[in-house]
């Protein structure tokens, strides 16, 4: 009779160490994130809350006065000639700036995508302005577009003498409130400087998008009889739509809170033709000591930026889910 071999004893695996490891990893992750979370909570959202609180107060002198003022500071701003001019300038600066950055960046990206010779040289030339600050750009373009120096030395020989950022005229202007609503001619010079600096960013975005489109897609369209114009209009440009949206959001964020370029290049300008809320907020708060009014301007700038960014974030979150 054969002897029956006992079953090998099964080893029991304890899950407690894994649970302890997971909990320790969780605590370690929290420990790494907590300092950044606290700093952002205090120095970003805390200061935003403090600015909003000051904007509803009567603190418009060197002596703090936190008594509740309601909407008095906001009502004053929207009735103020300078702030109305600032809103006009911000609207047209944002439209011109975003439109020209997209057109110039996309056009240059399409040209560089044709595998031209010396592409790295041209790419570095277009990227170079991004390495400069807006202060440097403002000073350089202030000299270049000075009515008595820079490019005007050449234009004067052609019988042209544009005033650039010193011009106070308004294109297609009509009376709206207390201001003449239209495109300030002086603002065009500032737009040129801003587009010159930020076109490199748009170029990099579009060039990366174009290089990410498979060659098979282009070849299939050509085999179907599509011309190069039809290829870009019906296939490539729709594929670049997410990049276009990203460029619009980022450029809108820059244009709505622009300060250093304006301050270094033109300042508020005669009759506030180049003034923007950022410059007005700086001068109101730190030169006029009207802290409540300055805080109200800052909150309005925050809301204007949020109008662009929040819908984009909500759409991106829904797309991920």
C-alpha distance (Angstrom), angle and dihedral (degrees) to the residues before:
residue distance angle dihedral
X1 . . .
X2 3.76 . .
X3 3.74 117.5 .
X4 3.77 115.1 -118.4
X5 3.77 112.6 -123.2
X6 3.73 114.0 -136.2
X7 3.78 117.5 -118.2
X8 3.74 112.8 -100.1
X9 3.72 111.6 -100.2
X10 3.80 110.9 -104.9
X11 3.73 117.0 -128.2
X12 3.75 116.6 -126.2
X13 3.78 114.8 -134.9
X14 3.75 116.0 -148.4
X15 3.77 117.5 -139.8
X16 3.77 95.3 -164.4
X17 3.82 95.8 91.6
X18 3.82 90.9 53.4
X19 3.77 91.5 50.8
X20 3.76 90.4 49.3
X21 3.80 90.5 48.9
X22 3.79 92.2 49.8
X23 3.79 92.0 49.4
X24 3.80 91.7 47.8
X25 3.82 90.9 49.7
X26 3.80 89.0 49.3
X27 3.80 91.9 52.0
X28 3.80 91.2 45.9
X29 3.80 90.9 52.9
X30 3.81 90.5 49.8
X31 3.80 90.3 49.1
X32 3.81 90.7 54.6
X33 3.81 94.4 46.4
X34 3.81 98.0 40.7
X35 3.86 98.2 76.3
X36 3.81 92.5 51.0
X37 3.79 90.8 44.3
X38 3.80 92.3 52.2
X39 3.81 93.0 46.1
X40 3.81 92.1 50.4
X41 3.80 90.9 44.7
X42 3.81 92.1 53.1
X43 3.81 105.1 32.6
X44 3.81 98.4 36.2
X45 3.78 112.0 25.8
X46 3.79 94.0 24.2
X47 3.80 92.1 54.3
X48 3.80 91.2 44.3
X49 3.79 88.6 54.6
X50 3.80 91.1 46.8
X51 3.82 91.5 49.7
X52 3.78 90.3 50.4
X53 3.82 90.5 49.6
X54 3.83 92.0 50.5
X55 3.82 91.1 48.2
X56 3.82 89.3 63.8
X57 3.80 93.8 49.1
X58 3.82 135.9 83.1
X59 3.82 94.8 -116.9
X60 3.80 99.1 135.0
X61 3.79 100.1 133.4
X62 3.79 139.6 50.4
X63 3.81 88.7 -87.2
X64 3.82 110.5 77.5
X65 3.79 113.9 -119.2
X66 3.81 114.2 179.5
X67 3.79 96.4 176.1
X68 3.80 112.1 135.4
X69 3.82 113.8 -94.4
X70 3.78 100.0 173.7
X71 3.80 114.2 -152.2
X72 3.80 93.9 -24.8
X73 3.82 94.4 114.3
X74 3.80 93.1 47.9
X75 3.80 93.3 47.0
X76 3.79 90.0 49.9
X77 3.81 91.7 52.8
X78 3.79 95.9 50.4
X79 3.81 89.3 50.5
X80 3.81 92.8 46.6
X81 3.82 116.9 103.8
X82 3.80 93.6 -142.2
X83 3.79 94.9 50.7
X84 3.80 91.5 47.6
X85 3.80 87.9 53.0
X86 3.80 89.4 48.4
X87 3.80 91.7 54.3
X88 3.81 90.3 49.3
X89 3.79 91.5 49.7
X90 3.81 92.7 47.1
X91 3.80 92.2 51.5
X92 3.80 95.4 51.3
X93 3.80 94.7 37.4
X94 3.82 90.3 53.3
X95 3.82 94.1 47.2
X96 3.82 95.0 46.9
X97 3.80 94.4 40.1
X98 3.81 96.3 50.0
X99 3.80 94.0 42.0
X100 3.81 95.1 49.8
X101 3.81 94.1 43.0
X102 3.81 91.1 52.9
X103 3.82 94.6 45.1
X104 3.80 95.8 44.7
X105 3.82 94.6 41.6
X106 3.79 93.8 47.8
X107 3.80 93.0 44.7
X108 3.80 93.7 50.5
X109 3.81 91.3 44.9
X110 3.80 91.2 53.5
X111 3.81 90.3 49.9
X112 3.80 93.4 48.9
X113 3.80 90.2 46.4
X114 3.83 89.3 65.2
X115 3.82 89.7 80.4
X116 3.80 92.6 -113.1
X117 3.79 121.7 -179.2
X118 3.79 118.3 -92.7
X119 3.80 90.0 19.0
X120 3.86 93.1 154.8
X121 3.82 89.7 55.5
X122 3.80 93.5 52.1
X123 3.80 91.7 42.4
X124 3.81 92.1 53.9
X125 3.81 91.1 46.6
X126 3.79 91.2 54.8
X127 3.81 93.0 43.4
X128 3.81 94.5 48.7
X129 3.85 97.6 82.9
X130 3.82 89.6 59.7
X131 3.81 88.5 66.3
X132 3.81 89.9 63.4
X133 3.77 126.6 81.1
X134 3.79 121.5 -120.5
X135 3.81 88.2 -111.9
X136 3.81 91.9 60.4
X137 3.81 90.6 44.0
X138 3.80 90.8 51.0
X139 3.80 93.8 50.8
X140 3.82 93.5 46.4
X141 3.80 94.8 47.8
X142 3.79 91.5 43.5
X143 3.80 87.6 62.5
X144 3.81 94.8 40.3
X145 3.81 93.0 52.4
X146 3.79 96.9 37.1
X147 3.83 107.0 133.9
X148 3.82 91.6 -128.7
X149 3.84 100.5 38.1
X150 3.80 140.8 24.3
X151 3.81 118.0 39.5
X152 3.81 91.5 -6.8
X153 3.81 89.4 73.6
X154 3.80 86.5 67.1
X155 3.80 96.3 37.2
X156 3.80 92.1 52.3
X157 3.80 89.2 62.4
X158 3.82 87.9 57.2
X159 3.78 91.2 52.6
X160 3.83 93.4 -103.6
X161 3.78 123.8 123.8
X162 3.82 110.5 172.8
X163 3.78 116.0 -177.2
X164 3.82 92.8 -148.1
X165 3.82 110.7 -175.3
X166 3.82 93.8 5.5
X167 3.82 92.8 62.2
X168 3.81 113.1 108.2
X169 3.82 98.5 -170.3
X170 3.81 122.9 116.3
X171 3.82 122.1 -139.2
X172 3.82 116.4 -134.3
X173 3.77 89.0 -6.0
X174 3.78 127.5 175.2
X175 3.78 133.0 172.9
X176 3.81 113.6 -87.5
X177 3.77 117.0 166.7
X178 3.78 108.1 -44.7
X179 3.81 96.1 -26.5
X180 3.78 139.5 67.0
X181 3.79 104.5 -109.2
X182 3.81 113.6 -143.9
X183 3.80 142.6 81.6
X184 3.81 112.3 -48.3
X185 3.81 108.5 -136.7
X186 3.80 91.2 -143.3
X187 3.80 89.8 58.2
X188 3.81 91.1 62.3
X189 3.81 90.2 68.9
X190 3.80 90.3 54.4
X191 3.81 90.6 48.2
X192 3.82 90.0 53.3
X193 3.81 91.0 53.8
X194 3.81 93.3 46.4
X195 3.82 93.1 47.3
X196 3.81 90.6 48.8
X197 3.80 90.5 56.9
X198 3.82 100.5 41.2
X199 3.82 100.6 39.3
X200 3.80 88.7 86.5
X201 3.79 90.8 62.2
X202 3.80 92.3 50.7
X203 3.80 89.9 45.8
X204 3.81 91.9 53.3
X205 3.80 92.2 49.5
X206 3.80 94.9 48.7
X207 3.79 94.1 41.6
X208 3.80 90.5 53.8
X209 3.79 89.5 48.9
X210 3.81 93.0 49.5
X211 3.81 92.0 48.3
X212 3.80 88.5 51.2
X213 3.82 93.7 59.3
X214 3.85 109.0 95.1
X215 3.79 116.7 -117.6
X216 3.81 88.4 -130.4
X217 3.80 89.4 69.4
X218 3.79 91.9 54.8
X219 3.78 93.6 44.9
X220 3.80 92.6 49.0
X221 3.80 90.5 52.5
X222 3.80 92.0 49.0
X223 3.79 91.4 48.9
X224 3.82 88.4 53.5
X225 3.79 88.5 58.0
X226 3.80 100.0 -100.8
X227 3.78 116.3 154.2
X228 3.81 120.5 -134.7
X229 3.80 90.1 -102.1
X230 3.82 91.3 51.4
X231 3.80 90.2 45.0
X232 3.79 92.2 57.7
X233 3.80 96.7 37.3
X234 3.82 98.8 47.1
X235 3.81 103.6 27.1
X236 3.79 117.0 15.8
X237 3.81 100.4 39.3
X238 3.83 93.4 48.7
X239 3.82 88.4 50.7
X240 3.82 88.8 52.9
X241 3.81 92.9 52.8
X242 3.86 95.0 103.2
X243 3.81 89.1 53.6
X244 3.79 90.8 49.2
X245 3.80 90.5 52.5
X246 3.82 90.7 49.7
X247 3.81 91.7 49.6
X248 3.82 91.0 49.4
X249 3.81 92.4 51.1
X250 3.80 94.7 47.4
X251 3.81 94.9 43.8
X252 3.82 91.4 46.7
X253 3.80 89.1 52.6
X254 3.81 90.1 52.2
X255 3.79 96.5 44.2
X256 3.80 97.5 46.6
X257 3.81 92.9 53.7
X258 3.81 97.8 35.0
X259 3.79 112.7 145.1
X260 3.81 116.1 135.9
X261 3.82 97.2 56.6
X262 3.81 92.7 50.1
X263 3.79 93.9 42.8
X264 3.82 93.8 49.7
X265 3.81 97.2 40.4
X266 3.79 109.1 36.9
X267 3.78 113.6 -14.4
X268 3.82 116.1 -148.9
X269 3.80 90.8 -34.7
X270 3.79 128.5 -146.7
X271 3.80 110.6 -44.4
X272 3.83 86.7 2.2
X273 3.82 93.1 -78.6
X274 3.82 92.2 149.1
X275 3.79 99.3 29.2
X276 3.82 120.6 123.2
X277 3.82 133.1 -173.6
X278 3.81 91.9 -101.3
X279 3.81 92.8 59.4
X280 3.80 91.8 42.3
X281 3.80 91.0 50.5
X282 3.82 91.9 50.4
X283 3.79 94.7 49.2
X284 3.81 93.9 41.8
X285 3.79 94.0 50.1
X286 3.79 106.0 34.6
X287 3.80 101.5 27.4
X288 3.78 103.9 29.2
X289 3.83 95.5 33.6
X290 3.81 90.7 -135.8
X291 3.78 93.4 141.5
X292 3.79 98.1 168.8
X293 3.80 92.6 50.3
X294 3.79 90.8 47.0
X295 3.80 90.9 49.9
X296 3.81 89.7 50.9
X297 3.82 90.0 53.3
X298 3.80 89.9 50.0
X299 3.81 92.1 51.6
X300 3.81 91.2 49.3
X301 3.81 89.1 51.8
X302 3.81 89.7 49.7
X303 3.79 91.8 51.4
X304 3.82 92.1 48.1
X305 3.81 91.0 53.1
X306 3.81 91.4 45.4
X307 3.82 90.1 54.9
X308 3.81 87.5 66.8
X309 3.79 101.5 34.5
X310 3.82 104.8 40.6
X311 3.84 96.5 58.2
X312 3.81 88.9 47.5
X313 3.81 91.8 51.7
X314 3.81 91.7 47.4
X315 3.81 91.2 49.8
X316 3.82 91.5 47.7
X317 3.81 91.2 49.8
X318 3.80 91.7 50.9
X319 3.80 91.2 47.6
X320 3.81 90.8 53.7
X321 3.80 91.7 51.5
